[in-house]
Amino acid sequence: MEIIIVGCGKVGSALAEVLSNEHNVTVIDKKEDLINTVTNDFDVMGIAGNCLQTSVLEEANVAKANIFIAVTTSDEVNILSCMIARRMGARHCIARVRSPEFDKQLVFMREELGISMMVNPDYNAANEIAKVLRYPEAINIESFAKGRVDLAEIRITSGSILDNIALSQLSRRLRLDVLICAVQRGEELIIPNGNFILKAGDKIHMTASHSAMVKFFRSISAAYREKRVKSAVLIGGGRVAYHLAQQLIEMGVKVKIIEIDEKRCLELSERLNKVNISCADGTDHDILAEERVYDADAVVTLTGIDEENILLSLLAKNNGVEKVVTKVNRMSLIQLSDTLDLDSIVSPKSITVNQILQYVRAKQNSLGNNVTTLYRLVNDRLEAMEFVVRDKKDYVDVPLKKLKLRSGILIASIVRGNELIIPKGDDCLKVNDSVVVVTTSKGLHDLSNIFD
């Protein structure tokens, strides 16, 4: 496909890196040095110029663009450039829009202005954080098949019911339909079989229906109800904190926000009347003690500096906070999470990139590629992807036990209509099934690629 990306910041560069492997990509940015960096690093065409000028868009051949993606730092520029690109012939337009003021106008912008998709990274990051606070045992939770399948990452603790259990015994002991599809043990990443024995310290990735996932957490933790997050402190009062506070209040969680900027504190006080707003320096150890931050069930670090968030999270963990969530955008720092033993890492940049990539892959389906959803996990060493079986193939209606999967690949779940199937040897794939596959291999574009 022909794809144009406007804005070569963190998100634009990450999109260019991934999309240039499969598509013809053109990037546009006012800053020539950013264009030079992206064009030198990736196989893309670059144009230094103003994306609101029709001459620049003509140079980028916008009339033939399948997808136009605007991810500059300005909401207004993203929206306007999409409108112009649409008028000039771009088939689909995606705009990154961060201001809460646009939230109530999304339908109007999509239907009246022709913007196919609007992505709010702060709102989406808040959603991700709310999910992991809903299940404190989980490090991370992703969803497939329109929310019918959950993929959760969990660390096994000493004394857990999961410690020293063989996977073949798991469903029988818990009386639940769940599947452990990947295990991280130290630096080793394993796609396990039924004989694999789980150990304390393992990080496991498991799939289940939403209801089975809730029952799973209750089964593995006798103190599940006591572990439910009842109070949370958010350090940093930016847009993620605003969206997150709204969701936590709806969940019945008592919320405190610590924000250093007085003007921002006043704004938050006006918008969030059920939230305790403290105007103070959340990086000051004395302030943290004075505000009784370490007495909270959860601490979420949301300042604008990754390093500050990491240090504050480590401080909270060392002072006994049960659940700590850290906002980090830089990939080099995200990769330190295991070394530093951080709980849950949330990256608005990565969430935005993944959401846009999912849309692009959905449009690829009409061209024969049937990947609809893809998540990269364990520092990009593991991929979890969703395929749709669109027509009759050699592997359709054949029991899975008669098919040979390639090494490092596991079929994690099958969704058929409203039914979720945790696959066993006698199950078959059928046309229109959604199939979730977990793999340590890279570059799978079609379901047929998983079979030998």
C-alpha positions in Angstrom: 0.0 0.0 0.0 1.0 3.6 -0.4 1.2 5.3 3.0 2.1 8.9 4.0 3.2 9.7 7.6 3.1 13.3 8.7 5.3 14.0 11.7 8.7 12.3 12.3 8.7 12.3 16.1 8.7 9.2 18.3 5.4 7.8 17.0 6.0 8.8 13.3 9.5 7.2 13.3 8.2 4.0 14.9 5.5 3.7 12.4 7.9 4.4 9.5 10.2 1.6 10.8 7.5 -1.0 10.9 5.4 0.0 7.8 8.4 0.4 5.5 9.0 -3.3 5.7 5.8 -4.0 3.8 4.6 -0.8 2.2 5.8 2.2 0.2 6.1 4.9 2.8 6.6 8.7 2.5 7.3 10.8 5.5 6.7 14.6 5.8 8.1 16.9 8.5 9.0 20.6 8.7 12.4 19.7 10.3 14.9 18.6 7.7 17.2 16.9 10.3 14.3 14.6 11.4 13.6 13.7 7.7 17.3 12.9 7.2 17.4 10.7 10.2 14.3 8.7 9.2 15.3 8.3 5.6 18.8 7.2 6.5 17.5 4.6 9.0 14.6 3.2 7.0 13.6 2.5 3.5 11.2 5.5 3.1 10.9 8.6 0.9 11.2 11.9 2.9 9.9 15.4 2.2 10.8 18.4 4.3 7.9 20.8 4.3 4.6 22.0 5.7 2.0 19.2 5.5 -0.8 21.9 5.2 0.6 23.1 1.9 -1.1 21.4 -1.1 2.2 21.6 -3.1 3.9 19.4 -0.4 1.1 16.9 -0.4 1.1 16.8 -4.2 4.9 16.0 -4.1 4.1 13.2 -1.7 1.5 11.9 -4.3 -1.3 12.1 -1.8 -3.9 11.4 -4.4 -2.7 7.8 -4.6 -2.3 7.3 -0.8 -4.1 4.3 0.6 -3.6 5.6 4.1 -2.6 9.1 5.4 -1.4 9.2 9.0 -1.0 12.6 10.8 1.0 12.3 14.1 2.5 15.8 14.5 2.6 17.4 18.0 -0.4 19.6 17.1 -4.0 18.2 17.2 -5.2 21.0 14.9 -2.5 20.4 12.3 -3.3 16.6 12.4 -7.0 17.2 11.9 -6.6 19.9 9.2 -4.0 17.9 7.2 -6.3 14.9 7.2 -9.1 17.0 5.8 -6.9 18.4 3.1 -5.5 15.0 2.2 -9.0 13.5 2.0 -10.1 16.2 -0.4 -7.0 15.6 -2.5 -7.8 11.9 -2.8 -6.3 10.0 0.1 -8.6 6.9 0.8 -8.2 6.7 4.6 -7.0 9.3 7.1 -5.8 8.8 10.7 -5.2 11.7 13.1 -3.6 11.6 16.5 -5.7 13.9 18.7 -4.7 14.3 22.4 -6.9 17.2 23.7 -9.9 16.1 25.9 -11.8 18.9 24.3 -12.1 16.9 21.1 -13.5 13.8 22.8 -17.1 14.6 22.3 -16.6 15.5 18.6 -15.1 12.2 17.4 -18.3 11.0 15.6 -18.7 14.4 13.9 -15.0 14.4 12.7 -15.3 10.9 11.4 -18.6 11.3 9.6 -18.5 14.9 8.5 -14.8 15.6 8.0 -13.9 12.2 6.5 -11.3 11.3 9.2 -11.3 7.5 9.3 -9.7 7.0 12.7 -8.8 9.3 15.6 -6.2 8.1 18.2 -5.9 9.6 21.6 -2.7 8.1 23.2 -3.4 9.5 26.6 -6.9 8.1 26.8 -5.7 4.7 25.5 -2.8 4.7 28.0 -5.3 5.4 30.8 -7.4 2.4 29.6 -4.4 0.2 29.8 -3.5 1.3 33.3 -7.1 0.9 34.4 -7.0 -2.7 33.2 -3.9 -3.7 35.1 -5.3 -1.9 38.3 -8.5 -3.9 37.9 -6.3 -7.1 38.1 -3.4 -6.2 40.4 -1.9 -9.7 39.9 -1.4 -8.9 36.2 1.6 -7.1 34.8 -0.1 -6.4 31.5 -3.4 -7.3 29.7 -4.2 -7.2 26.0 -7.4 -8.0 24.2 -8.2 -9.8 20.9 -11.4 -10.6 18.9 -13.2 -7.4 19.9 -12.6 -8.0 23.6 -13.6 -11.7 23.7 -10.1 -12.9 24.4 -7.7 -11.6 27.1 -4.0 -12.1 27.0 -2.5 -11.5 30.4 1.1 -11.4 31.7 1.6 -12.6 35.2 4.6 -13.2 37.5 4.5 -16.4 39.5 5.3 -15.8 43.2 6.7 -18.2 45.7 3.9 -20.2 47.3 1.5 -19.5 44.4 -0.9 -22.3 43.4 0.9 -22.1 40.0 4.4 -22.8 41.5 5.7 -26.3 40.5 2.7 -27.3 38.4 2.8 -29.0 35.0 0.8 -27.2 32.3 -1.1 -30.5 31.5 -2.6 -30.3 35.1 -3.4 -26.7 35.1 -7.0 -26.6 33.6 -8.0 -29.7 35.7 -6.7 -28.2 38.9 -8.2 -24.8 38.4 -11.3 -26.1 36.6 -10.9 -23.3 34.1 -10.3 -23.2 30.3 -7.0 -21.2 30.2 -3.8 -21.7 28.2 -0.3 -20.8 29.1 1.2 -19.8 25.7 4.6 -18.4 26.6 6.9 -18.4 29.6 9.8 -16.1 30.3 12.3 -17.6 32.7 15.3 -15.3 33.2 16.6 -14.4 29.8 15.0 -17.5 28.2 11.7 -17.3 26.3 9.8 -20.5 25.9 6.7 -21.7 24.0 5.9 -24.5 26.4 4.3 -28.0 25.9 2.0 -29.9 28.4 5.0 -31.4 30.2 6.5 -27.9 31.1 6.6 -27.2 34.8 6.0 -23.6 36.0 8.3 -22.2 38.7 8.3 -19.2 41.0 9.8 -16.2 39.3 8.5 -17.2 35.8 6.6 -14.6 33.8 3.7 -16.3 32.0 1.6 -15.1 29.1 -1.9 -16.7 29.2 -5.1 -16.5 27.2 -8.7 -17.0 28.4 -12.1 -15.4 28.0 -12.7 -12.3 30.1 -15.0 -14.2 32.5 -12.4 -17.1 32.8 -9.7 -14.6 33.4 -11.6 -13.1 36.4 -12.1 -16.6 37.8 -8.5 -17.4 37.2 -7.3 -14.4 39.3 -9.7 -15.5 42.1 -8.4 -19.0 42.0 -4.7 -18.1 42.2 -5.1 -15.6 45.0 -7.0 -16.5 48.1 -6.7 -12.8 49.0 -8.1 -11.7 45.7 -10.8 -9.5 47.2 -8.3 -8.0 49.7 -5.9 -7.3 46.9 -8.4 -5.2 44.9 -7.1 -1.7 44.5 -9.2 0.6 46.7 -6.9 3.7 46.7 -4.4 5.0 44.1 -2.0 7.9 44.0 -1.2 9.4 40.6 2.1 11.3 40.5 1.8 13.8 37.7 -1.4 15.5 36.6 -1.2 15.5 32.8 -3.7 14.2 30.3 -3.2 10.5 31.1 -3.8 11.2 34.8 -7.0 13.1 33.9 -8.5 10.2 31.9 -7.3 7.6 34.4 -8.8 9.4 37.4 -12.2 9.4 35.7 -12.0 5.7 35.1 -10.8 4.9 38.6 -13.6 6.9 40.2 -16.1 4.8 38.2 -14.4 1.7 39.5 -14.9 2.9 43.1 -11.2 3.7 43.7 -10.2 6.6 45.9 -7.9 8.8 43.9 -5.2 11.3 44.8 -3.2 13.3 42.2 0.0 15.0 43.1 0.9 17.8 40.5 3.5 20.5 40.9 1.9 23.1 38.5 -0.6 25.3 40.3 -2.6 26.2 37.2 -2.9 22.6 36.2 -4.1 21.7 39.8 -6.9 24.3 39.5 -7.9 22.8 36.1 -8.0 19.3 37.5 -10.0 20.5 40.6 -12.6 22.0 38.4 -13.0 18.9 36.2 -12.5 16.1 38.8 -14.5 17.1 41.8 -14.3 13.6 43.4 -10.5 13.5 43.3 -8.1 14.8 45.9 -5.7 17.2 44.2 -2.4 18.0 45.9 -0.3 20.9 44.6 3.2 19.7 45.4 6.4 18.2 44.0 5.7 14.5 43.6 9.5 13.8 43.2 10.3 15.1 46.7 10.7 12.2 49.2 9.4 14.3 52.1 6.3 15.3 50.1 5.7 11.6 49.3 5.9 10.7 53.0 3.7 13.7 54.0 1.1 12.8 51.5 1.1 9.1 52.7 1.7 7.9 49.2 3.1 4.6 50.4 -0.1 3.7 52.2 -2.0 3.6 48.9 -2.9 0.2 47.2 -1.4 1.5 43.9 0.9 4.2 42.7 1.0 5.3 39.1 4.0 7.5 38.0 2.9 9.9 35.2 5.4 12.7 35.1 6.8 13.9 31.7 10.2 12.4 32.4 10.8 8.7 32.0 13.7 8.5 34.4 11.7 10.3 37.1 8.9 7.8 36.7 11.2 4.8 37.0 12.9 6.1 40.1 9.6 7.0 41.8 8.2 3.6 41.0 11.2 1.9 42.5 10.9 4.0 45.6 7.2 3.1 45.9 8.0 -0.6 45.5 10.8 -0.4 48.1 8.3 1.2 50.5 5.8 -1.6 50.2 3.2 -0.4 47.7 1.5 -3.5 46.3 0.9 -2.3 42.7 3.1 0.1 40.8 2.5 1.3 37.3 5.2 3.3 35.4 4.7 5.4 32.3 7.7 5.1 30.0 8.1 6.0 26.3 11.7 5.4 25.5 12.3 1.9 24.3 15.8 1.7 25.8 14.3 2.3 29.2 11.3 0.0 28.7 13.9 -2.8 28.1 15.2 -2.1 31.6 12.0 -3.1 33.2 13.0 -6.8 33.9 16.4 -5.8 35.2 14.9 -3.2 37.6 12.1 -5.6 38.6 9.4 -3.0 37.8 5.8 -4.1 37.9 3.8 -2.8 34.9 5.2 -0.5 32.2 2.8 1.5 30.0 4.0 3.4 26.9 1.5 5.8 25.3 3.8 5.8 22.2 3.7 2.0 21.8 0.0 1.9 22.4 -0.6 4.5 19.7 1.7 2.8 17.2 0.0 -0.6 17.8 -3.5 0.9 17.4 -2.6 2.5 14.1 -0.9 -0.7 12.9 -4.0 -2.6 13.7 -6.0 -0.3 11.4 -3.5 -0.6 8.6 -3.5 -4.4 8.9 -7.3 -4.3 8.8 -7.1 -2.4 5.4 -4.5 -4.9 4.2 -7.1 -7.7 4.6 -8.8 -6.6 1.4 -5.4 -7.2 -0.3 -5.1 -10.7 1.0 -3.2 -10.3 4.3 -5.3 -11.7 7.2 -3.5 -10.3 10.3 -6.0 -8.1 12.1 -4.3 -7.5 15.5 -0.7 -7.8 16.6 1.0 -7.1 19.9 4.8 -7.2 20.4 5.7 -8.4 23.9 8.8 -9.2 26.0 10.8 -6.3 24.4 9.7 -7.4 20.9 10.9 -11.0 21.3 7.3 -12.4 21.3 4.4 -11.7 19.0 0.8 -12.3 19.7 -1.3 -11.9 16.6 -4.9 -12.5 15.5 -5.7 -13.9 12.0 -9.1 -14.4 10.3 -9.7 -17.5 8.3 -11.3 -15.9 5.2 -11.7 -18.9 2.9 -11.2 -22.6 2.6 -7.6 -23.6 2.9 -5.7 -26.9 3.3 -5.6 -26.5 7.1 -9.4 -25.8 7.4 -11.6 -28.6 8.9 -8.5 -30.7 9.8 -8.0 -31.7 13.5 -5.1 -29.7 14.9 -3.3 -32.9 16.0 -2.9 -33.8 12.3 -1.3 -30.4 11.4 2.4 -29.7 12.1 3.1 -26.3 13.5 6.4 -24.6 12.9 8.8 -24.4 15.8 8.2 -21.6 18.3 4.5 -21.2 17.4 1.4 -21.9 19.4 -2.3 -21.5 18.6 -3.6 -19.8 21.7 -7.3 -19.5 21.1 -10.0 -19.8 18.4 -13.1 -17.5 18.4 -16.1 -18.8 16.5 -19.0 -16.3 16.6 -19.5 -15.7 20.3 -17.7 -18.9 21.3 -14.2 -19.0 22.6 -12.3 -22.2 22.1 -9.0 -23.0 24.0 -7.7 -25.4 21.3 -7.1 -29.1 21.8 -5.9 -31.8 19.4 -9.4 -32.6 18.1 -10.4 -29.0 17.4 -10.4 -27.7 13.8 -10.1 -24.3 12.2 -13.1 -23.2 10.2 -13.9 -20.4 7.8 -14.5 -17.0 9.5 -12.8 -18.1 12.7 -10.6 -15.6 14.5 -7.4 -17.4 15.5 -4.9 -16.0 18.1 -1.3 -17.2 17.5 1.7 -16.6 19.8 5.1 -17.0 18.3 8.8 -16.2 18.8 9.2 -16.1 15.0 9.0 -12.8 13.1 7.3 -11.8 9.8 4.2 -14.1 9.8 1.7 -12.5 7.4 -0.7 -15.3 6.8 -2.1 -18.1 8.9 -0.7 -20.7 6.4 2.8 -19.5 7.4 2.5 -21.2 10.9 2.3 -24.7 9.4 5.2 -26.8 8.1 
